[in-house]
Amino acid sequence: MPARDEYHDCVRNALVKDGWSITADPYRVIVGEQAVYVDLAADQLVSAEKDGRRIAVEIKGFPGRSPVYELEQALGQFLIYRSVLRRADPSRQLYLAIPEDVYRDVILTQLGQMITDDYRLEYLLFDTSAEVVSQWIDSTNSGPISGPS
């Protein structure tokens, strides 16, 4: 199993505070004879009569000196996991969880915006000190959404 990101517990706590039930930690998905491990899987029940939302979350803190290298690594993982989930668990939407400052300093740059637009990345932004979800950004809905309710 891969090592946990330094913000793993922070994001887990933030999701629980946001009304999510963690269903897997990590979320293991088998592809043929190989397994991939997405950091978290979570469900949120909307009401007794309706199906809730289901998500998978890959957590990245961008700890290295090169934000471009960290973006390359995060993008590669995100695309592999999204491809796997589309086949193995198509009801679950994948999000890349990143700290607010990484979003501001890396994703909002010209390069970050190109990558986000071209690959339709979904983000879960979190506040590292308060351990709360600060924003959900869903490119399929053309911009920010208030939350997964």
C-alpha positions as CSV (number, residue, x, y, z in Angstrom):
1,M,0.0,0.0,0.0
2,P,1.3,3.5,-0.8
3,A,2.3,5.9,1.9
4,R,-0.3,8.4,3.2
5,D,-0.1,12.1,2.3
6,E,0.8,14.4,5.2
7,Y,-2.8,15.8,5.0
8,H,-4.6,12.5,4.9
9,D,-6.1,12.8,8.4
10,C,-6.9,16.5,7.8
11,V,-9.0,15.7,4.7
12,R,-10.6,12.7,6.4
13,N,-11.7,14.9,9.3
14,A,-12.8,17.7,6.9
15,L,-15.0,15.3,5.0
16,V,-16.6,13.9,8.2
17,K,-17.3,17.5,9.3
18,D,-18.9,18.1,5.9
19,G,-21.4,15.3,6.4
20,W,-19.6,12.5,4.6
21,S,-19.3,8.9,5.8
22,I,-15.9,7.4,5.0
23,T,-16.5,4.0,3.4
24,A,-12.9,3.1,2.6
25,D,-9.5,4.2,3.8
26,P,-7.8,3.6,1.4
27,Y,-10.2,2.7,-1.4
28,R,-8.7,-0.4,-3.1
29,V,-9.9,-1.1,-6.7
30,I,-8.8,-4.2,-8.5
31,V,-8.0,-4.0,-12.2
32,G,-7.2,-7.5,-13.6
33,E,-4.3,-8.7,-11.4
34,Q,-3.3,-5.3,-10.2
35,A,-4.7,-3.0,-7.5
36,V,-4.8,0.8,-7.3
37,Y,-5.3,2.6,-4.0
38,V,-7.2,5.9,-4.0
39,D,-6.8,7.6,-0.6
40,L,-10.4,7.7,0.5
41,A,-13.9,6.8,-0.6
42,A,-16.9,8.5,1.0
43,D,-20.7,8.5,0.7
44,Q,-23.3,11.1,1.6
45,L,-26.9,10.2,2.0
46,V,-29.1,13.0,0.7
47,S,-32.4,11.6,2.0
48,A,-34.1,8.3,2.7
49,E,-35.8,8.4,-0.7
50,K,-32.9,9.5,-2.8
51,D,-29.5,8.1,-3.6
52,G,-26.6,10.1,-2.0
53,R,-23.4,11.2,-3.7
54,R,-20.4,8.9,-3.8
55,I,-16.9,10.2,-4.1
56,A,-13.3,9.0,-4.2
57,V,-10.6,11.4,-3.0
58,E,-6.9,11.5,-3.9
59,I,-5.0,13.8,-1.5
60,K,-2.0,15.8,-2.5
61,G,-0.1,18.4,-0.5
62,F,2.5,19.3,-3.2
63,P,5.4,19.0,-0.7
64,G,8.3,19.1,-3.2
65,R,10.3,22.0,-4.4
66,S,8.9,21.9,-7.9
67,P,5.2,22.6,-8.2
68,V,5.3,21.5,-11.9
69,Y,6.7,18.1,-10.9
70,E,4.1,17.7,-8.2
71,L,1.4,18.7,-10.6
72,E,2.7,16.0,-13.1
73,Q,2.5,13.4,-10.4
74,A,-0.9,14.4,-9.2
75,L,-2.3,14.5,-12.7
76,G,-1.0,11.1,-13.6
77,Q,-2.5,9.5,-10.5
78,F,-5.8,11.4,-11.0
79,L,-6.2,10.3,-14.6
80,I,-5.3,6.6,-13.9
81,Y,-7.8,6.5,-11.0
82,R,-10.5,8.2,-13.0
83,S,-10.1,5.7,-15.8
84,V,-10.3,2.8,-13.3
85,L,-13.3,4.2,-11.5
86,R,-15.2,4.8,-14.7
87,R,-15.1,1.1,-15.3
88,A,-15.1,-0.4,-11.8
89,D,-17.3,2.1,-9.9
90,P,-18.9,4.6,-12.3
91,S,-21.2,6.1,-9.7
92,R,-18.3,7.5,-7.7
93,Q,-16.8,10.9,-8.7
94,L,-13.1,11.4,-8.2
95,Y,-11.8,14.6,-6.6
96,L,-8.2,15.8,-6.1
97,A,-8.0,17.2,-2.6
98,I,-5.4,20.0,-2.2
99,P,-4.8,22.7,0.3
100,E,-6.2,26.2,-0.5
101,D,-2.7,27.6,-1.0
102,V,-1.7,25.0,-3.5
103,Y,-4.9,25.8,-5.5
104,R,-4.0,29.5,-5.4
105,D,-0.3,29.1,-6.1
106,V,-0.3,26.2,-8.6
107,I,-3.8,25.5,-10.1
108,L,-4.7,29.2,-10.7
109,T,-1.5,29.7,-12.8
110,Q,-1.8,29.6,-16.6
111,L,-0.3,26.1,-16.6
112,G,-2.6,24.9,-13.9
113,Q,-5.7,26.3,-15.7
114,M,-4.7,24.7,-18.9
115,I,-4.3,21.3,-17.2
116,T,-7.6,21.7,-15.4
117,D,-9.5,22.7,-18.5
118,D,-7.9,20.0,-20.8
119,Y,-8.3,17.2,-18.3
120,R,-11.5,18.4,-16.5
121,L,-10.1,18.0,-13.0
122,E,-12.4,18.1,-10.0
123,Y,-11.0,19.7,-6.8
124,L,-11.8,19.5,-3.1
125,L,-10.0,22.5,-1.4
126,F,-9.4,22.3,2.3
127,D,-8.2,24.5,5.1
128,T,-5.2,22.8,6.7
129,S,-5.5,24.5,10.1
130,A,-9.3,24.3,10.6
131,E,-9.5,20.8,8.9
132,V,-12.6,21.8,6.9
133,V,-13.6,21.6,3.3
134,S,-13.5,25.2,2.0
135,Q,-14.7,24.6,-1.6
136,W,-15.6,22.0,-4.1
137,I,-14.7,22.8,-7.7
138,D,-16.4,20.7,-10.3
139,S,-15.4,21.3,-13.9
140,T,-18.4,19.3,-15.2
141,N,-20.7,22.0,-13.7
142,S,-18.5,24.8,-15.2
143,G,-17.2,26.1,-11.9
144,P,-17.4,26.0,-8.1
145,I,-20.1,24.2,-6.3
146,S,-21.0,24.9,-2.7
147,G,-20.7,21.3,-1.6
148,P,-21.9,17.8,-2.2
149,S,-25.4,18.2,-0.8
